[in-house]
């Protein structure tokens, strides 16, 4: 489905009935990362899975993509869908967006689940040299576009190997889908803008992570090369009353790699 928020078209999935859950993808991702959660969660809940502004099938306007702007767009989506109170499940930077809503509109978030992050002092906690390089890069947009075009599927495969532990799951179909997502017109500028605005995350929402009071579940992959288990432990220590679970044989997208372990965990934590 699609809906317009602040004049921009946002794509989303909306399945099931019951208490609403919103699944939020990470940087450079899209709704496909939650494909293994839809049927399982929709058996008991209404499940909304958006492509965030600047990502996937949603519009990619020429904007600043600051944390405040991304939160405003996401909040606008919830308003447009008449979702007053929701549970949020965020992966990586999607977890950062979930945190932002939880600390700015706490009565609107019923449960908070963070899969693969998103901590404070992000640059210092990222373990992957590939992603450290991406965070530090100041290459102009045209150079990034050229690299993305020249490297093609090889770059896509390299990125997937950093976030997925079991490379046997990276079938040609999975690589092709991710490559097509990265090849969409307008993909690169929002990606770079979000990365370059990370300092605003550190001076803004990240400072309030310890103020989270919603029931919070932190899920980490035992083999996460981007945010290792120490990051999940740090979030657990920072968020009062939170619970932390480590998923074995899983990387940064543990919900995609090990849905047979993650889905029951989510359903149990979210309740009826």
GUMI-202747 format. One record per atom (N, C-alpha, C, CB): residue in three letters; x, y, z. Coordinates in steps of 0.1 Angstrom, whole numbers, plus 5000, padded with zeros to 4 digits. Glycine has a CB too. Example, Ala and Ser with C-alpha at 12.3 -4.5 7.8 and 13.67 -1.06 7.14 Angstrom:
! GUMI-202747
ALA513249435078ALA512349555078ALA513249675078ALA511349555090SER512849785071SER513749895071SER512950005079SER514149945057
***
This chain:
! GUMI-202747
UNK500849885000UNK500050005000UNK500950125000UNK499050005012UNK500350244997UNK501050374997UNK500150475004UNK501450414983UNK500850575009UNK500150685016UNK501050805015UNK499750655031UNK500450925014UNK501251045013UNK501351115027UNK500651145003UNK502551145031UNK502851215043UNK503751335040UNK503651115053UNK503251455043UNK503951575040UNK504351585026UNK505251585049UNK503451535017UNK503551555003UNK504451444997UNK504151685000UNK504951355005UNK505851245000UNK505151105001UNK507151245007UNK505351024991UNK504750894990UNK505550794998UNK504550844975UNK504850725007UNK505550625015UNK504850485012UNK505450655030UNK505650385010UNK505150255008UNK505150175021UNK505950184997UNK504250085022UNK504150005034UNK503349875032UNK503650085046UNK503549785041UNK502749665042UNK501849675054UNK503549535042UNK500649625053UNK499649635064UNK498849505064UNK498749755063UNK499249415074UNK498549285074UNK498149245088UNK499449175068UNK497149165089UNK496749115102UNK495749205110UNK497849085111UNK495349165121UNK494449235130UNK494849225144UNK492949195128UNK494549325152UNK494949315166UNK495749445170UNK495649195170UNK496449435182UNK497249545186UNK498349565176UNK497849515200UNK498549695172UNK499549725161UNK500949715165UNK499249865156UNK501749665155UNK503249655156UNK503849715144UNK503649505159UNK504849795145UNK505449855134UNK506949805133UNK505450015134UNK507349745122UNK508649695120UNK509449795112UNK508649555114UNK510649835117UNK511349945111UNK512749895106UNK511550065121UNK512949905093UNK514249855088UNK515349955091UNK514149835073UNK516649905088UNK517749985091UNK518250065079UNK518849895096UNK519450125080UNK520050215070UNK520250135057UNK521350275075UNK519750185046UNK520050125033UNK519150005031UNK521450085032UNK518249965041UNK517449855040UNK516049885034UNK517249785053UNK515149785035UNK513749805031UNK512949705038UNK513649795015UNK511649705034UNK510649615041UNK510949465040UNK509249645036UNK511749425029UNK511949285027UNK512749225039UNK512749265014UNK513449305047UNK514149245058UNK513249175069UNK515049355064UNK511949215068UNK511049155078UNK510149045072UNK510149265083UNK510548995060UNK509648895053UNK509348775062UNK510348855041UNK510148735071UNK509948615079UNK509148645091UNK511248555082UNK508848775094UNK508048805106UNK506548825102UNK508548925112UNK506248855090UNK504848895086UNK503848795091UNK504748925072UNK503948675086UNK502848575089UNK502848535103UNK503148445080UNK504048525109UNK504048485124UNK503348595133UNK505548465128UNK503748715131UNK503248825139UNK501748855136UNK504048945138UNK501448855123UNK500048885118UNK499048785123UNK500048895103UNK499448675128UNK498448575134UNK497748635146UNK499148445137UNK498448725153UNK497848785165UNK497848935165UNK498748735177UNK498549005156UNK498649145156UNK498449205143UNK499949185162UNK498149335142UNK498249415130UNK499649455128UNK497249535130UNK500249425117UNK501649445114UNK501849545103UNK502349305111UNK502549655106UNK502749755096UNK504249755093UNK502249895101UNK504649745081UNK506149745077UNK506349855066UNK506549605072UNK506849965070UNK507050075060UNK508450065054UNK506950205067UNK508550115042UNK509850165036UNK509950315041UNK509950145020UNK510950345049UNK511150475054UNK511350575042UNK512250485064UNK511050705045UNK511350805035UNK512850795031UNK511050945041UNK513050795018UNK514350785012UNK514850645010UNK515350855021UNK513950545013UNK514350405012UNK513350325004UNK514550345026UNK513850204999UNK512950114993UNK512050164982UNK512050055003UNK510750144983UNK509850194973UNK509250324976UNK508750084971UNK509650384987UNK509150514991UNK509850624984UNK509250545006UNK509250744984UNK509950864977UNK511250894983UNK509050984978UNK512150954975UNK513450984979UNK513751134975UNK514550894972UNK513051224982UNK513151364979UNK514551424983UNK512051444986UNK514851544978UNK516051604981UNK515851684994UNK516551704969UNK516251615005UNK516051675018UNK517251645027UNK514851605025UNK517251705039UNK518451685048UNK518551555055UNK518451805058UNK517351485057UNK517351355064UNK518051365077UNK517951255055UNK517751465085UNK518251475099UNK517351375107UNK518151615104UNK517851345119UNK517051255128UNK515751315131UNK517851235141UNK515651445133UNK514351515135UNK513451495123UNK514551655139UNK513951515111UNK513151495099UNK512651355098UNK513951545087UNK513551255100UNK513151115098UNK512051085109UNK514351025100UNK512151135121UNK511151105131UNK509851175127UNK511651165145UNK509951295122UNK508751365118UNK507951285107UNK509051505113UNK508651235097UNK508051155087UNK507451035092UNK509151125076UNK508150965101UNK507650835107UNK506450865115UNK508750775115UNK506450975123UNK505351005132UNK504151045123UNK505651125141UNK504451115112UNK503351145102UNK502651025096UNK503851235091UNK503450915094UNK502950795089UNK501950735099UNK504050695085UNK502350725112UNK501550675122UNK500250755123UNK502250675136UNK500350885122UNK499150975123UNK498250945111UNK499551125123UNK498750935099UNK497950915088UNK497250775088UNK498850915075UNK497850675095UNK497250545097UNK496350535109UNK498350435097UNK496250655117UNK495450665129UNK495950565139UNK493950635126UNK497250555141UNK497850465151UNK498350545162UNK499050385144UNK497450545173UNK497750635185UNK498850565194UNK496550655192UNK498750435196UNK499650365204UNK500150235197UNK498950325218UNK501450215196UNK501950105189UNK503150045196UNK502450155175UNK503449915193UNK504749855197UNK505649865185UNK504449705201UNK506949895188UNK507949915178UNK509049815178UNK508550065179UNK509349765166UNK510449665165UNK511449735155UNK510049525161UNK512649775159UNK513549835150UNK514849765149UNK513849975155UNK515349755136UNK516649685134UNK517649795131UNK516549595122UNK518749795138UNK519849885136UNK519450025137UNK520549855122UNK519650105126UNK519250245127UNK517750265128UNK519750315114UNK516950165124UNK515550165126UNK515250155141UNK514850045119UNK516150095149UNK516050095163UNK516250235169UNK517050005169UNK517150315162UNK517350445166UNK516050535164UNK518450515158UNK515350505153UNK514150575151UNK513050535161UNK513550545137UNK513050415165UNK512150365175UNK512450425189UNK512150215177UNK513750435192UNK514150505204UNK513650655204UNK515650495206UNK513850715193UNK513450865192UNK512050885195UNK513850915178UNK511150795190UNK509750805193UNK509450775207UNK508850715184UNK510150675212UNK509850635226UNK510250735236UNK510650505229UNK511250815233UNK511650925243UNK510951055241UNK513150945242UNK510451075229UNK509751205226UNK508251195228UNK510051255212UNK507651075226UNK506251055228UNK506050925235UNK505451055214UNK506450915248UNK506550785255UNK505150725256UNK507050815269UNK504050795257UNK502750735259UNK502250665246UNK501750835263UNK502950695235UNK502550645222UNK503250505220UNK502950735211UNK504250465227UNK504950345225UNK504650245236UNK506450365224UNK504050135233UNK503650035243UNK504849935246UNK502449955238UNK505449885236UNK506649795237UNK507749845228UNK506249645235UNK508949825232UNK510149855223UNK511049735222UNK510849985230UNK511349705210UNK512249595207UNK513349645198UNK511449465201UNK514549625202UNK515749675194UNK516549555190UNK516649765203UNK516649535177UNK517449415171UNK518649475164UNK516549335161UNK519849445170UNK521049485163UNK521349635166UNK521049465149UNK521049685178UNK521349825181UNK520149905183UNK522249895169UNK520250035185UNK521150135180UNK521650215192UNK520450225169UNK522950215194UNK523450275207UNK523850425205UNK524750195211UNK524350475216UNK525050605215UNK526550585211UNK525050685229UNK527250695207UNK528650685203UNK528750575192UNK529550655214UNK527950585182UNK527850485171UNK529150455165UNK526850525161UNK529850555161UNK531150535154UNK532150455162UNK531750675150UNK532150485175UNK533150415184UNK532750265186UNK533250485197UNK531450235184UNK530950095187UNK530850005175UNK529650105194UNK530950065163UNK530849985151UNK532149905149UNK530650075138UNK532049775148UNK533249685147UNK533649655133UNK532949555154UNK532749675123UNK533049635109UNK533949745103UNK531749615102UNK535149715098UNK535949815090UNK535149865078UNK537249755086UNK534349785071UNK533649835060UNK532649935063UNK532949715053UNK531949915074UNK530950015078UNK531650135085UNK529949955088UNK532750115092UNK533550235097UNK533950325086UNK534750185105UNK534350265075UNK534750345063UNK533650415057UNK535350245052UNK532450355057UNK531250425052UNK530850545060UNK530050325051UNK530950525074UNK530650635083UNK531650745082UNK530550585097UNK532850715079UNK533950825078UNK534050885065UNK535250765082UNK533450825054UNK533650885041UNK532951015039UNK532950785031UNK533651105032UNK533151235029UNK533151255013UNK533951345035UNK533051145006UNK533051144992UNK531751214987UNK533151004986UNK531851294977UNK530651364971UNK529651264966UNK531051464960UNK528451304964UNK527351214960UNK527751154946UNK526051294959UNK528251224937UNK528551174924UNK529551064924UNK529051284914UNK530551074933UNK531550964935UNK530850844941UNK532751014944UNK530050854951UNK529350744957UNK528450674947UNK528550784969UNK527750754938UNK526950694928UNK527750614918UNK526150804921UNK528950674914UNK529750604905UNK530250464910UNK530950694901UNK530750474923UNK531250354929UNK530150244930UNK531750384944UNK528950294934UNK527850194935UNK527450134922UNK526550274941UNK527550214911UNK527250164898UNK528350064893UNK527150274888UNK529650104895UNK530750024890UNK530849894897UNK532050104891UNK530749904911UNK530849784919UNK529749684917UNK531049824934UNK528549744915UNK527349664912UNK527049554923UNK527549594899UNK526849434918UNK526449324926UNK527549284936UNK526049204918UNK528849304932UNK529949274940UNK529949344953UNK531249294933UNK529549474952UNK529449564964UNK528249514973UNK529349714961UNK527149484966UNK526049444973UNK526349314981UNK524849414963UNK526949224975UNK527349094981UNK528249114993UNK528049004971UNK529249214991UNK530149235002UNK529449295014UNK531249334998UNK528449385012UNK527649445023UNK526849335030UNK526749555018UNK526249245022UNK525449145028UNK526249045036UNK524649065016UNK527449015031UNK528348925039UNK528748985052UNK529548895031UNK528749115054UNK529049185066UNK527849175076UNK529449325064UNK526649175071UNK525549175080UNK524849045082UNK524549275076UNK525148945074UNK524648805074UNK525748715079UNK523948765061UNK525448635089UNK526448535094UNK526648415084UNK526148495108UNK525448355081UNK525548225073UNK525448265059UNK524348135077UNK526548255052UNK526548295038UNK525848205029UNK528048305033UNK525448085034UNK524647995025UNK523248055023UNK524547865032UNK522848145031UNK521448205029UNK521548315018UNK520948265042UNK522748355014UNK522848455004UNK522748394990UNK524148535005UNK521548354987UNK521248294974UNK521348404963UNK519948224973UNK521448364950UNK521448464939UNK520148544940UNK521448394926UNK519048494944UNK517748564944UNK517848674955UNK516648474947UNK518448644967UNK518648734978UNK519548854974UNK519148664990UNK520648814967UNK521648914963UNK520949004952UNK522948854957UNK520248954943UNK519649024933UNK518549124938UNK518948934922UNK517849084948UNK516849164954UNK517549284961UNK515949094964UNK518549264969UNK519249364975UNK519949464965UNK520349314985UNK520449404954UNK521049484944UNK520049584938UNK521749394933UNK518949524935UNK517849614929UNK517449724938UNK516649524925UNK517449694951UNK517149804960UNK518149914960UNK516949744975UNK519449874960UNK520549974959UNK520650044946UNK521849904962UNK520049984936UNK520150044922UNK518950144919UNK520149934912UNK518050154928UNK516950244925UNK517350394924UNK515850234937UNK516750464915UNK517150604913UNK516850684927UNK516250674902UNK517850764930UNK517750834942UNK518150764955UNK516450884944UNK518750644954UNK519050564966UNK520250624974UNK519450424962UNK521250674967UNK522450724973UNK522350844982UNK523550734963UNK521750954976UNK521751084984UNK521151074998UNK521051184976UNK519951005000UNK519450995013UNK520350915022UNK518050935013UNK520950805017UNK521850725025UNK523050805030UNK522350605016UNK523650885021UNK524750975026UNK524351075036UNK525451035014UNK523151135033UNK522651245042UNK522451185056UNK521351305037UNK521851065057UNK521551005070UNK522850985078UNK520750875069UNK523850925070UNK525150895076UNK525851025081UNK526050825066UNK525751135073UNK526451255077UNK525751335088UNK526551345065UNK524551295091UNK523751355102UNK523851285115UNK522351375098UNK524651175115UNK524851095127UNK525251185139UNK525850995125UNK526151285138UNK526451375149UNK525151425156UNK527351485145UNK524151455148UNK522851505154UNK522151395163UNK521951555143UNK522351275159UNK521851165167UNK522551165181UNK522051025160UNK523851185181UNK524651175193UNK524251295202UNK526151185190UNK524051415197UNK523751525205UNK522251545208UNK524251655198UNK521451455202UNK520051465204UNK519451345211UNK519351485191UNK518851255203UNK518051145209UNK518951045217UNK517351065199UNK520251025213UNK521150925220UNK521350965234UNK522450925213UNK521251095237UNK521451135251UNK520351095261UNK521651285252UNK519251055255UNK518051025263UNK517750875263UNK516851095257UNK518650785258UNK518350645258UNK518050595273UNK519550565252UNK518750645282UNK518550605296UNK517250645302UNK519650655305UNK516450725295UNK515150775300UNK514050675295UNK514850915295UNK514350585287UNK513350485282UNK512750415294UNK513950385271UNK511350415294UNK510650345305UNK509750235300UNK509950445313UNK509550225287UNK508650115281UNK509349985283UNK508350145266UNK508549875284UNK509149745284UNK510049725271UNK508049635284UNK511249695273UNK512249695262UNK512949555261UNK513249805264UNK512949505249UNK513649375246UNK514849415237UNK512749275240UNK516049375240UNK517149395232UNK517649265226UNK518349465240UNK517749255213UNK518149125207UNK519449145199UNK516949075197UNK520349065202UNK521649075195UNK522048945188UNK522749115204UNK522648955177UNK523248835170UNK524548795176UNK523348855155UNK524748675179UNK526048625185UNK527248655176UNK525948475189UNK526948655163UNK527948675153UNK527848805145UNK527948555143UNK527248905152UNK527049035146UNK528449105144UNK526049125154UNK528849135131UNK530049195128UNK529949345128UNK530649145115UNK528749405129UNK528549545129UNK528449595143UNK527249585121UNK527549545151UNK527449585165UNK527549455173UNK526049655168UNK528749425178UNK528949295186UNK528149295199UNK530449285189UNK528149185205UNK527349155217UNK527549265228UNK527649025223UNK528749325228UNK528949435239UNK528049545237UNK530449475238UNK527549575225UNK526649685222UNK525249655228UNK526449715207UNK524749525226UNK523549485232UNK523649495248UNK523149345228UNK524749455253UNK524949455268UNK524949605272UNK526249385272UNK525549695265UNK525549835268UNK524149895268UNK526449915258UNK523349865258UNK521949915258UNK521149855270UNK521349875245UNK521449725273UNK520749665284UNK521049735297UNK521149515285UNK522349775299UNK522749835311UNK522249985311UNK524249845312UNK521950045300UNK521550185299UNK520050195301UNK521950245286UNK519250095296UNK517750105296UNK517250035309UNK517150055283UNK516750105318UNK516250035331UNK515149935328UNK515650145340UNK515349815334UNK514349715333UNK514349635320UNK513049765336UNK515249665311UNK515249595298UNK515749455300UNK516149675289UNK515449375289UNK515849235288UNK516649225276UNK514549145288UNK517749135277UNK518649115265UNK518648965262UNK520049175268UNK518648935249UNK518748795244UNK519748795233UNK517348745240UNK520548695233UNK521548675222UNK521048555213UNK522948655227UNK521048575200UNK520648475191UNK521848405185UNK519748535180UNK522048275187UNK523248205182UNK523248195167UNK523248065188UNK524448185162UNK524548165147UNK523748265139UNK524148025143UNK523848395143UNK523148505136UNK524048625136UNK521848535143UNK523848705125UNK524548835124UNK523748945127UNK525148845110UNK523849055119UNK523149185122UNK521649175120UNK523749295114UNK521249085111UNK519849075108UNK519348935114UNK519549075092UNK519448925127UNK519048805133UNK517648765130UNK519348805148UNK516748855129UNK515348825126UNK515148765113UNK514448945128UNK516048795103UNK515948735090UNK516648605089UNK516548835080UNK517848595096UNK518548465096UNK517948355105UNK519948495101UNK517448395116UNK516948295126UNK515548325130UNK517948285138UNK514648335121UNK513248365125UNK512648255134UNK512348375113UNK513148135133UNK512548025141UNK512848055156UNK513047895137UNK513848135159UNK514248165172UNK513648305176UNK515748165174UNK513748395167UNK513348535170UNK511848555171UNK513948635159UNK511048495162UNK509648515161UNK508948475174UNK509048435150UNK509248355180UNK508648315193UNK508948415204UNK509048175197UNK510248465203UNK510648555213UNK509848685212UNK512148585211UNK509648735200UNK508848855198UNK507448835203UNK508848905184UNK506848725199UNK505448705203UNK505248695218UNK504948575196UNK506148625224UNK506148615239UNK506248745246UNK507248515244UNK507148835241UNK507448965247UNK506249055245UNK508749025242UNK505649055233UNK504549145229UNK503249105236UNK504349145214UNK503148975239UNK501848935246UNK500748925236UNK501549025257UNK499548895241UNK498348875233UNK497949015226UNK497148825241
***
